[in-house]
Amino acid sequence: MSDLNNLPELSSDYQLSKEQIQQFQEKGHIKLNQVASSDEVAVYRSIIGEKVKELNYHDKPIEERDTYGKAFT
C-alpha cells in the first residue's frame, strides 16, 4: 500500500466549459480528460482498489449474484 502521508496533491484547478457545466447539470455526470497525471492515477488506483476490496460485502461469485449485485462490484 502507498504511504498515505505522501500522496500526490489533487488540488489544482480544472477549467470547465459552459457546455461541460450544462451537461453535468442535465445528466449528473461528465467525462473530464487529463484531470490527473498517469503517475497520480497509478498511486490512487491501488489505494481505491484496496478500499473497494475492503468494503466489498459480496460473498457470492459474480455468476450467482442478481442484477443489482452484478452492477455494483
JOHU-V176981 format. One record per residue. N is the residue number from 1. RES is the residue in one small letter. SS is DSSP state (a for helix, b for strand, c for the rest). PSI is psi as a letter, one per 30 degrees, with the letter a starting at -180 (NA if undefined). Layout:
BEGIN
N_RES_SS_PSI / N_RES_SS_PSI
END
This chain:
BEGIN
1_m_c_k / 2_s_c_l / 3_d_c_j / 4_l_c_f / 5_n_c_f / 6_n_c_h / 7_l_c_l / 8_p_c_k / 9_e_c_k / 10_l_c_h / 11_s_c_g / 12_s_c_l / 13_d_c_l / 14_y_c_j / 15_q_c_k / 16_l_c_k / 17_s_c_l / 18_k_a_e / 19_e_a_e / 20_q_a_e / 21_i_a_e / 22_q_a_e / 23_q_a_e / 24_f_a_e / 25_q_a_e / 26_e_a_e / 27_k_a_f / 28_g_c_g / 29_h_c_l / 30_i_c_l / 31_k_c_k / 32_l_c_j / 33_n_c_k / 34_q_c_h / 35_v_c_e / 36_a_c_l / 37_s_c_l / 38_s_a_e / 39_d_a_e / 40_e_a_e / 41_v_a_e / 42_a_a_e / 43_v_a_e / 44_y_a_f / 45_r_a_e / 46_s_a_e / 47_i_a_e / 48_i_a_e / 49_g_a_e / 50_e_a_e / 51_k_a_e / 52_v_a_e / 53_k_a_e / 54_e_a_e / 55_l_a_f / 56_n_c_j / 57_y_c_f / 58_h_c_k / 59_d_c_f / 60_k_c_k / 61_p_c_l / 62_i_a_e / 63_e_a_f / 64_e_a_f / 65_r_c_l / 66_d_c_l / 67_t_a_e / 68_y_a_e / 69_g_a_e / 70_k_a_e / 71_a_a_e / 72_f_c_i / 73_t_c_NA
END
